[in-house]
């Protein structure tokens, strides 16, 4: 028999912490979301989730889910990330929106940027990066071949805790040529956050502040001569070659639309949770007076909303499986038709979630249940605000239909324009 001395104990290195499994991450998100419900009012007042919540997300591993393993990330599938996002949005729509729309950008960065850029961007293993697709500001060539950027970019959800900012500027690369979009990623020390968020109808706590730069210098390898929404991956990607994971070779447009769809499902489930409580605690308004859970009308409204939400959740889960299957086939499979088909599915997911809340849950909850600050009222405001997002109200509502049909039938827009 051997004995263990105190010296033996002190000389032993502590065992490294085990990475959480996907199931554990989702379970942690569900547990945290339950606590977020009571923090919604202060989150709106602050205009972003608290430092304590931020630290809890970090400790849970949420900021590492999509980061490549070679940089200390978890490199789990998009299904894990979006199930975490949906759970958080169910507890607090603003928090879910802020988390999802910033942490999700690990995918385009790990897919499109060079190894040199990624080794800098993912140096800490955590990544939280708001992104905007509307070009703004100015970008001028610097003497060293890099770029000097100045300007202001609005609606940067996640800005308060961001490690980086993914944006676009218009660049005139030669006299007489039309400006072209340039995508860039800017480290946190190159920009400032404006305190200009919180006056919107909803998503008041989503941390969607503006970001401003004044002569910020970015090296060439942190820029790309393209727009995120215009990227094609059919010829292969830097991320696929670097990491060998098909997830980093997927279509970027089709990936981006998952963000709003999954958050919408979370919001709608939160509204259904609020209605659950009303079903068991409130009575009908008109005789015969009975508990709402016994009322045929409330049973119908509840069942109609629950069915829409369950269908939406199944549809977005199926679309994510399709996205992963196309990734596995290889970048060449990510045609425009495939990408826009996924976009139309996500559009319908959002529409079903909105219909469940706007047509069934909100109007039948009762006036006292939709007073300012009530959970049902907040979800309705947040979803109303979400529907004004250009990616939903313009891209998914109109552009997606046209582009999918053109791709399906091989109609070239350039040829149409020249007729």
C-alpha positions as CSV (number, residue, x, y, z in Angstrom):
1,X,0.0,0.0,0.0
2,X,1.3,3.5,-0.8
3,X,0.6,6.7,1.1
4,X,-0.2,10.1,-0.3
5,X,1.6,13.0,1.3
6,X,0.7,16.7,1.1
7,X,3.7,17.2,-1.2
8,X,2.2,14.6,-3.6
9,X,-1.1,16.5,-3.6
10,X,0.6,19.9,-4.3
11,X,2.8,18.5,-7.0
12,X,-0.2,17.1,-8.9
13,X,-1.5,19.3,-11.7
14,X,-5.2,19.9,-11.5
15,X,-7.3,18.0,-14.0
16,X,-8.4,20.2,-16.9
17,X,-12.0,21.1,-17.0
18,X,-14.0,18.9,-19.3
19,X,-15.7,20.6,-22.2
20,X,-19.5,20.6,-21.8
21,X,-21.4,18.3,-24.2
22,X,-24.1,19.7,-26.5
23,X,-26.8,18.4,-24.3
24,X,-25.2,20.0,-21.3
25,X,-25.0,23.4,-23.1
26,X,-28.7,23.2,-24.0
27,X,-29.6,22.2,-20.4
28,X,-27.6,25.1,-19.0
29,X,-29.4,27.5,-21.4
30,X,-32.8,26.2,-20.3
31,X,-31.8,26.7,-16.6
32,X,-30.4,30.2,-17.2
33,X,-33.5,31.2,-19.3
34,X,-35.8,30.4,-16.4
35,X,-34.0,33.1,-14.4
36,X,-33.9,35.6,-17.2
37,X,-37.7,35.9,-17.1
38,X,-37.6,38.0,-13.9
39,X,-34.7,40.1,-15.3
40,X,-36.5,41.3,-18.4
41,X,-37.5,44.7,-17.0
42,X,-34.0,45.6,-15.8
43,X,-32.5,44.3,-19.0
44,X,-34.7,46.7,-21.0
45,X,-33.8,49.6,-18.7
46,X,-30.1,48.9,-19.0
47,X,-30.5,48.3,-22.8
48,X,-28.5,45.0,-22.6
49,X,-28.1,42.0,-20.4
50,X,-26.1,42.3,-17.2
51,X,-22.4,41.8,-16.6
52,X,-23.4,38.9,-14.3
53,X,-25.4,37.3,-17.1
54,X,-22.5,37.8,-19.5
55,X,-20.1,36.1,-17.1
56,X,-22.6,33.3,-16.7
57,X,-22.8,32.8,-20.5
58,X,-19.0,32.7,-20.6
59,X,-18.7,30.2,-17.8
60,X,-21.4,28.0,-19.5
61,X,-19.3,27.9,-22.7
62,X,-21.9,29.8,-24.8
63,X,-19.3,32.1,-26.5
64,X,-17.3,29.1,-27.7
65,X,-20.0,26.9,-29.3
66,X,-19.2,27.8,-32.9
67,X,-15.5,28.7,-32.5
68,X,-13.1,26.2,-34.2
69,X,-11.4,23.7,-31.8
70,X,-7.9,24.6,-33.0
71,X,-8.5,28.0,-31.3
72,X,-10.0,26.7,-28.1
73,X,-13.6,26.6,-29.2
74,X,-16.1,23.8,-29.0
75,X,-16.8,23.5,-32.7
76,X,-20.3,22.1,-32.2
77,X,-23.0,22.0,-34.8
78,X,-25.3,24.9,-35.6
79,X,-28.2,22.9,-34.1
80,X,-26.6,23.1,-30.7
81,X,-26.0,26.9,-31.1
82,X,-29.5,27.7,-32.2
83,X,-31.2,25.5,-29.6
84,X,-29.2,27.5,-27.0
85,X,-30.3,30.7,-28.7
86,X,-34.0,29.6,-28.8
87,X,-33.9,28.7,-25.1
88,X,-32.5,32.0,-24.1
89,X,-35.0,33.9,-26.2
90,X,-37.8,32.0,-24.6
91,X,-36.7,33.4,-21.2
92,X,-35.9,36.9,-22.5
93,X,-36.3,37.9,-26.1
94,X,-33.9,40.8,-25.9
95,X,-31.2,38.6,-24.3
96,X,-31.7,35.8,-26.9
97,X,-31.6,38.3,-29.7
98,X,-28.4,40.0,-28.4
99,X,-26.6,36.7,-27.8
100,X,-27.6,35.0,-31.0
101,X,-27.0,37.8,-33.4
102,X,-23.5,38.4,-32.1
103,X,-22.2,34.9,-31.3
104,X,-23.5,33.5,-34.6
105,X,-20.9,35.4,-36.6
106,X,-18.2,32.9,-35.6
107,X,-19.4,30.9,-38.6
108,X,-18.8,33.4,-41.4
109,X,-15.5,34.4,-39.8
110,X,-14.3,30.8,-39.5
111,X,-15.6,30.1,-43.0
112,X,-14.3,33.0,-45.0
113,X,-11.3,34.7,-43.4
114,X,-7.7,33.6,-43.7
115,X,-5.7,31.5,-41.2
116,X,-3.7,34.5,-40.2
117,X,-6.9,36.5,-39.5
118,X,-8.6,33.7,-37.6
119,X,-5.6,33.1,-35.4
120,X,-5.9,36.7,-34.3
121,X,-9.7,36.9,-34.1
122,X,-10.2,33.7,-32.1
123,X,-7.1,34.1,-30.0
124,X,-9.0,33.9,-26.7
125,X,-11.2,31.0,-27.7
126,X,-14.3,33.1,-27.1
127,X,-16.0,35.2,-29.8
128,X,-18.9,37.7,-29.6
129,X,-19.3,39.9,-32.6
130,X,-22.2,42.1,-33.8
131,X,-22.5,42.4,-37.5
132,X,-24.3,44.7,-39.9
133,X,-24.9,44.2,-43.6
134,X,-25.7,47.8,-44.5
135,X,-22.5,49.5,-45.8
136,X,-21.7,52.7,-44.1
137,X,-18.8,55.1,-43.4
138,X,-15.7,55.4,-45.6
139,X,-12.6,53.3,-46.1
140,X,-9.4,54.7,-47.6
141,X,-6.2,52.8,-48.5
142,X,-3.5,53.2,-45.8
143,X,0.2,53.6,-46.8
144,X,1.0,50.1,-45.5
145,X,-1.7,48.5,-47.8
146,X,-4.3,48.3,-45.1
147,X,-7.4,50.4,-44.6
148,X,-8.4,53.5,-42.6
149,X,-12.1,53.5,-41.6
150,X,-14.3,56.2,-40.3
151,X,-18.1,56.2,-39.9
152,X,-21.0,55.0,-37.8
153,X,-22.8,51.6,-38.2
154,X,-26.3,51.3,-36.6
155,X,-28.1,48.3,-35.1
156,X,-25.0,46.4,-33.8
157,X,-26.7,43.9,-31.6
158,X,-24.3,42.7,-28.9
159,X,-22.0,45.8,-28.9
160,X,-21.7,46.1,-25.1
161,X,-19.8,42.8,-24.7
162,X,-18.3,42.5,-28.2
163,X,-14.9,41.2,-28.9
164,X,-15.1,42.4,-32.5
165,X,-17.4,44.1,-35.1
166,X,-18.2,42.6,-38.5
167,X,-19.2,45.4,-40.9
168,X,-19.2,46.7,-44.4
169,X,-18.1,49.9,-46.2
170,X,-18.3,51.0,-49.8
171,X,-15.0,51.4,-51.5
172,X,-14.1,53.0,-54.8
173,X,-11.1,50.9,-55.9
174,X,-10.3,52.9,-59.1
175,X,-11.4,56.3,-60.6
176,X,-14.6,56.0,-62.7
177,X,-15.7,52.7,-61.1
178,X,-18.8,52.3,-59.0
179,X,-18.2,51.8,-55.3
180,X,-18.0,48.2,-54.2
181,X,-18.7,46.6,-50.8
182,X,-15.9,45.7,-48.5
183,X,-16.4,43.4,-45.6
184,X,-14.2,43.9,-42.5
185,X,-13.8,42.7,-39.0
186,X,-12.6,45.2,-36.4
187,X,-11.1,44.3,-33.0
188,X,-12.7,45.9,-30.0
189,X,-10.0,48.5,-29.4
190,X,-10.6,50.0,-32.9
191,X,-14.1,51.3,-32.3
192,X,-16.4,52.9,-29.7
193,X,-20.0,52.1,-28.7
194,X,-22.5,54.9,-28.7
195,X,-25.2,55.0,-26.0
196,X,-28.0,55.3,-28.4
197,X,-30.2,52.2,-27.9
198,X,-33.4,51.7,-25.9
199,X,-35.9,54.0,-27.5
200,X,-37.4,51.4,-29.8
201,X,-40.8,49.8,-29.6
202,X,-39.3,46.4,-28.6
203,X,-36.1,44.5,-28.1
204,X,-35.1,47.4,-25.9
205,X,-32.6,45.2,-24.1
206,X,-30.9,43.8,-27.1
207,X,-27.8,45.9,-26.9
208,X,-28.3,47.1,-30.5
209,X,-26.2,50.2,-30.1
210,X,-24.3,52.0,-32.9
211,X,-20.6,51.5,-33.4
212,X,-18.4,54.4,-34.5
213,X,-14.8,54.6,-35.9
214,X,-12.7,57.6,-36.4
215,X,-9.6,56.9,-38.5
216,X,-9.3,53.3,-37.3
217,X,-6.6,51.3,-39.0
218,X,-7.3,47.7,-40.2
219,X,-4.7,45.5,-41.8
220,X,-5.6,44.0,-45.2
221,X,-6.1,40.5,-43.8
222,X,-9.0,41.7,-41.7
223,X,-10.9,42.8,-44.8
224,X,-12.5,41.1,-47.8
225,X,-13.6,42.6,-51.1
226,X,-17.1,41.3,-50.9
227,X,-20.4,41.5,-49.1
228,X,-21.5,38.8,-46.7
229,X,-24.9,38.4,-48.4
230,X,-23.2,38.1,-51.8
231,X,-20.7,35.4,-50.9
232,X,-20.7,32.1,-52.8
233,X,-19.0,29.1,-51.4
234,X,-19.4,26.7,-54.3
235,X,-15.6,26.8,-55.1
236,X,-14.7,25.9,-51.6
237,X,-13.8,28.0,-48.5
238,X,-10.8,28.9,-46.5
239,X,-12.5,27.5,-43.4
240,X,-13.2,24.1,-44.9
241,X,-9.6,23.8,-46.0
242,X,-8.3,25.0,-42.7
243,X,-10.5,23.1,-40.3
244,X,-11.8,20.1,-42.3
245,X,-15.3,20.6,-40.9
246,X,-18.1,20.8,-43.5
247,X,-19.8,23.4,-41.2
248,X,-17.1,25.9,-42.2
249,X,-17.9,25.4,-45.9
250,X,-21.6,26.2,-45.8
251,X,-23.7,28.9,-47.5
252,X,-23.6,32.1,-45.5
253,X,-26.9,33.6,-46.6
254,X,-28.8,30.5,-45.6
255,X,-27.0,30.4,-42.3
256,X,-27.8,34.0,-41.4
257,X,-31.5,33.6,-41.8
258,X,-31.5,30.9,-39.1
259,X,-30.8,33.6,-36.5
260,X,-34.1,35.4,-36.7
261,X,-36.1,32.2,-37.2
262,X,-34.7,30.5,-34.1
263,X,-35.1,33.6,-32.0
264,X,-38.7,34.0,-33.2
265,X,-39.5,30.4,-32.1
266,X,-38.0,31.2,-28.7
267,X,-40.1,34.4,-28.4
268,X,-43.3,32.6,-29.3
269,X,-42.6,29.8,-26.9
270,X,-42.2,32.4,-24.2
271,X,-45.6,33.9,-25.1
272,X,-47.1,30.4,-24.9
273,X,-45.5,30.0,-21.4
274,X,-47.2,33.2,-20.3
275,X,-50.5,32.0,-21.7
276,X,-50.0,28.6,-19.9
277,X,-50.1,30.5,-16.6
278,X,-53.2,32.4,-17.6
279,X,-55.0,29.2,-18.6
280,X,-54.7,27.8,-15.1
281,X,-55.0,31.0,-13.0
282,X,-57.7,33.0,-14.9
283,X,-61.4,32.5,-15.5
284,X,-63.5,33.3,-18.5
285,X,-64.9,36.9,-18.9
286,X,-68.5,36.0,-19.8
287,X,-70.9,33.4,-18.4
288,X,-70.7,30.6,-18.0
289,X,-67.8,31.5,-15.7
290,X,-65.2,28.7,-15.6
291,X,-61.5,28.3,-15.6
292,X,-59.9,29.1,-18.9
293,X,-58.4,25.7,-19.1
294,X,-62.0,24.4,-19.2
295,X,-63.2,26.9,-21.8
296,X,-63.7,25.5,-25.3
297,X,-62.7,28.9,-26.7
298,X,-59.5,29.1,-24.8
299,X,-58.8,25.5,-25.5
300,X,-59.1,26.3,-29.2
301,X,-56.9,29.4,-29.1
302,X,-54.2,27.7,-27.1
303,X,-54.2,24.6,-29.3
304,X,-54.1,26.7,-32.5
305,X,-51.1,28.8,-31.2
306,X,-49.3,25.7,-29.8
307,X,-49.7,23.9,-33.1
308,X,-48.3,26.8,-35.1
309,X,-45.3,27.2,-32.8
310,X,-44.6,23.4,-32.8
311,X,-44.8,23.4,-36.6
312,X,-42.4,26.4,-36.8
313,X,-39.9,24.7,-34.5
314,X,-40.0,21.5,-36.5
315,X,-39.6,23.4,-39.8
316,X,-36.5,25.3,-38.7
317,X,-35.0,22.2,-37.2
318,X,-35.6,20.4,-40.5
319,X,-34.0,23.4,-42.4
320,X,-31.0,23.2,-40.2
321,X,-30.6,19.4,-40.9
322,X,-30.9,20.2,-44.6
323,X,-28.2,22.9,-44.2
324,X,-25.9,20.4,-42.5
325,X,-26.6,17.7,-45.1
326,X,-25.7,20.1,-47.9
327,X,-22.5,21.1,-46.0
328,X,-21.6,17.4,-45.9
329,X,-22.1,17.1,-49.7
330,X,-19.5,19.8,-50.2
331,X,-19.5,23.5,-51.1
332,X,-20.5,22.9,-54.7
333,X,-23.9,21.7,-53.4
334,X,-24.6,25.2,-52.0
335,X,-26.3,26.6,-55.1
336,X,-28.3,29.8,-55.0
337,X,-31.5,27.6,-55.3
338,X,-30.5,25.7,-52.2
339,X,-29.7,28.8,-50.2
340,X,-32.9,30.7,-51.1
341,X,-35.1,27.6,-50.5
342,X,-33.8,27.6,-46.9
343,X,-34.5,31.3,-46.7
344,X,-38.1,30.8,-47.7
345,X,-38.5,28.1,-45.0
346,X,-37.2,30.5,-42.3
347,X,-39.5,33.2,-43.6
348,X,-42.5,30.9,-43.0
349,X,-41.2,30.0,-39.6
350,X,-41.2,33.6,-38.5
351,X,-44.7,34.1,-40.0
352,X,-46.1,31.2,-38.1
353,X,-44.6,32.4,-34.8
354,X,-46.0,35.9,-35.4
355,X,-49.4,34.5,-36.3
356,X,-49.5,32.4,-33.1
357,X,-48.8,35.4,-30.9
358,X,-50.5,38.2,-32.8
359,X,-53.7,36.3,-33.8
360,X,-54.3,34.0,-30.9
361,X,-52.3,34.6,-27.7
362,X,-52.0,38.3,-27.4
363,X,-55.6,39.3,-28.2
364,X,-57.2,36.6,-26.0
365,X,-54.9,36.9,-23.0
366,X,-57.0,39.8,-21.6
367,X,-56.2,43.5,-21.2
368,X,-54.7,43.0,-17.7
369,X,-52.2,40.5,-19.1
370,X,-50.9,42.9,-21.8
371,X,-50.3,45.9,-19.6
372,X,-46.9,47.5,-19.9
373,X,-44.3,45.3,-18.4
374,X,-46.3,42.1,-18.5
375,X,-44.5,39.2,-20.2
376,X,-47.1,38.8,-23.0
377,X,-47.0,42.5,-23.7
378,X,-43.2,42.4,-23.9
379,X,-43.1,39.5,-26.3
380,X,-45.6,41.2,-28.5
381,X,-43.5,44.4,-28.6
382,X,-40.3,42.4,-29.3
383,X,-41.8,40.4,-32.1
384,X,-43.4,43.5,-33.6
385,X,-39.9,45.2,-33.6
386,X,-38.3,42.0,-35.0
387,X,-40.7,42.1,-38.0
388,X,-39.3,45.6,-38.9
389,X,-35.8,44.2,-39.3
390,X,-34.8,44.6,-43.0
391,X,-33.7,41.0,-43.3
392,X,-37.2,39.9,-42.4
393,X,-39.5,42.7,-43.8
394,X,-37.5,43.0,-47.1
395,X,-35.1,40.2,-47.8
396,X,-37.3,37.3,-46.6
397,X,-40.6,38.8,-47.4
398,X,-39.9,39.7,-51.0
399,X,-36.4,39.2,-52.3
400,X,-36.3,35.5,-51.2
401,X,-39.3,34.6,-53.4
402,X,-37.9,36.2,-56.5
403,X,-34.4,34.9,-56.1
404,X,-35.5,31.4,-55.4
405,X,-37.7,31.3,-58.4
406,X,-35.0,32.8,-60.7
407,X,-32.5,30.2,-59.4
408,X,-35.0,27.4,-59.8
409,X,-35.7,28.2,-63.4
410,X,-32.3,29.5,-64.3
411,X,-33.4,33.1,-65.0
412,X,-30.4,35.5,-65.2
413,X,-31.3,38.9,-63.6
414,X,-28.6,40.6,-65.8
415,X,-30.2,39.3,-68.9
416,X,-33.6,40.7,-67.7
417,X,-32.1,44.1,-67.0
418,X,-30.7,44.3,-70.6
419,X,-34.0,43.5,-72.3
